[in-house]
Every structure is written in structure tokens, then in C-alpha cells.
Amino acid sequence: MSNKTLIIGAGGHARIVASVAGDTDLDILGVIDKDNNSIGEKVGDYEIVDTIDNLNSWLKKGVRKILIAIGNNQERKELFFNLKTSKIEFPTLIHKTAVINRSCKIGEGSLICPGVIIGAEVNIGISTIINSGSIVEHESEIGDFSSIAPGCNLAGRVKIGKKSFIGIGSTISDNLSIGENCVVGAGSVVIKNVSSESTVYGVPAKEQLKNI
């Protein structure tokens, strides 16, 4: 398969993707954004060359690898499945300073940032973000399209559901489950299970009541 690659997205998360991708052997042709207002600007070492509306023209030029550089979990999921074909590959990016146990499994399109430590028998889903300095301990499971912010500590056998967001500096005790589409606020300490569609924060983390 062709090694020609495009980065999709030009926000803050794209800077992280670009910096990690720069240490790989991918042939990165540039960045494409949602609109044409930013064409010509730089994302790290790479120029914004086009808009996503013109992606098909790049596929005709031989682009076969896409790095989705979008931090929002739902948007990343939608774009992944909109683009998913037999002709497109979503490379997994792993920073050279990450320490990953050889028994770990990482889904396609995921990003493992600088200083991450991943323990034995961890399963990381599709297009998942493990941000800088986070620790994911043994036998944990991180669901598809989830995001673990910088400096988080996940103890052993923690399960994170799909599209959930774990805020910066949070800690999750061992053998706990976080449901799908949850938000754990920054600096929280989670000591009990969290049901799907919940928002929790605090020390210890408590569920926030939804407005009626």
C-alpha cells in the first residue's frame, strides 16, 4: 500500500499528531482542514494544503493513509467510519518515548503520546487517544474512540467504555468500569463504577445530576 499520508484536522490536537508522525516513515503530504481559510498555514512541520471536501482528489493521487487529528471523540468516530474503505488505512502512532508491554493490543488509528506507560495485557480500541504521561495498568480495556487526557493514572483491570473522556490528571482505582460516552472531570479520583452517559468529577468523583 502507498505510504502517502494526509493529516485531517488543524487544531491543537493536530499539533500532537503532527509531532509524533514526524518521527515515523510516513510520507506526509500535508494537512487538510474543514475550510479554506487556513490553507497555507502550518501545523507543526506540515502545511495546510486543502479542505476535506477535496479529499477524493488526493485519493486519486495515491494517498492511502489518513491520520485523523481531531480531539472530539464523536467527530473522530464519524469521520473514521465515513472514510473507512478497503483502500484507506489509519496508521497507529506511538511516540518513541512510550513504554508499551509487548502483550498490549492497540487498535488502528490510535495515538500513544510521549511518556505514556501501558502495562501487560492492556487492550486499546480503535482511534483512541492516550495523551502524554498517562499510565494504563495491566489488563485494562480502553474503548473505541475514547480519550485519556495527559497525566491520568488508570489502575489494573479498569474498563473504559466507547467515546468516553478522562480529564487531565484523573485517577481511576483498580477493577472499576467507566461506561460509554462518559466524562470524568479534570483531577478526579474515581473509586466506584460510573454508568454510561454520566459526568463525574471531584475527590472522590461524584455523578453530576443532569438538568431537567
Stockholm file with secondary structure:
# STOCKHOLM 1.0

chainA/1-212         MSNKTLIIGAGGHARIVASVAGDTDLDILGVIDKDNNSIGEKVGDYEIVDTIDNLNSWLKKGVRKILIAIGNNQERKELFFNLKTSKIEFPTLIHKTAVINRSCKIGEGSLICPGVIIGAEVNIGISTIINSGSIVEHESEIGDFSSIAPGCNLAGRVKIGKKSFIGIGSTISDNLSIGENCVVGAGSVVIKNVSSESTVYGVPAKEQLKNI
#=GR chainA/1-212 SS CCCEEEEECCSHHHHHHHHHHTTSSCEEEEEEESSSTTTTCEETTEEEEEEGGGHHHHHHTTCCEEEECCCCHHHHHHHHHHHCCTTCBCCCEECTTCEECTTCEECTTCEECTTCEECTTCEECTTCEECTTCEECTTCEECTTCEECTTCEECTTCEECTTCEECTTCEECTTCEECTTCEECTTCEECSCBCTTCEEETTTTEECCCCC
#=GC SS_cons         CCCEEEEECCSHHHHHHHHHHTTSSCEEEEEEESSSTTTTCEETTEEEEEEGGGHHHHHHTTCCEEEECCCCHHHHHHHHHHHCCTTCBCCCEECTTCEECTTCEECTTCEECTTCEECTTCEECTTCEECTTCEECTTCEECTTCEECTTCEECTTCEECTTCEECTTCEECTTCEECTTCEECTTCEECSCBCTTCEEETTTTEECCCCC
//
